[in-house]
Amino acid sequence: MLRKEIIVTVKRKNGRVETYRVVADEKVGGGQGGDLVTLWAFRLLCCVFASVLKGSTVSFSFTDLSGLSRTQICIATVSNNFLGSGCADRAPYIGFGSSSTPPSRTDSRLLTELARVRGSHYVDESAFSCSIVGSWTPTNDVTVCEVGLYMFACDSGGVARYVLFDRSVLSPCVSVGAGETISVAYVFRF
């Protein structure tokens, strides 16, 4: 089973850190932790969200039927493919917004985006965990009601574009004061 969690924390001006909201989906996909199918799905998911410099590749190793070690490139240097790095640096981004309208399958962006920041990508293969974390420090008081996970990647025309993978609405919304820091961690676990 694949589980998605969104963990929101706020660092207050006085230094206090609050874990404000956790949203969890019990079931996102198939697999049972530790089996080969889950390992492959985990590796592919982590490749999709990998930060990759323009013109670079990402790969992982596997053992084929004959027992030989092989390398699978999952991010290539091509520029006309979502899994390509030829047109720009590929990177995950976290969006922060103020709309409380429920998510829809047709969402392509946050409805009222306040900020979008480049996320950091972490992989823990021993725990079957892939995380994307982004933090933002607003200059004015804001209320964050929606968060989103974007990928900046090449399209079929070789143009780098933002693609929304998830839009979630927080309930209750999170108030963040000017100078305070809000962090969002998308954590995918198999």
Secondary structure, DSSP 8 states (H G I E B T S, - for coil): -EEEEEEEEEE-TTS-EEEEEEEEEEEEE---TTSHHHHHHHHHHHHHT--B-TT--EEEEEE-TTS-EEEEEEEBS-SSSTTB-SSS-BEEEEEEE---S---TT--S-TTEEEEEE-EEEEEGGGTEEEEEEEE--SS-EEEEEEEEEEEEE-TTS-EEEEEEEEEEEEEEEEE-TT-EEEEEEEEE-
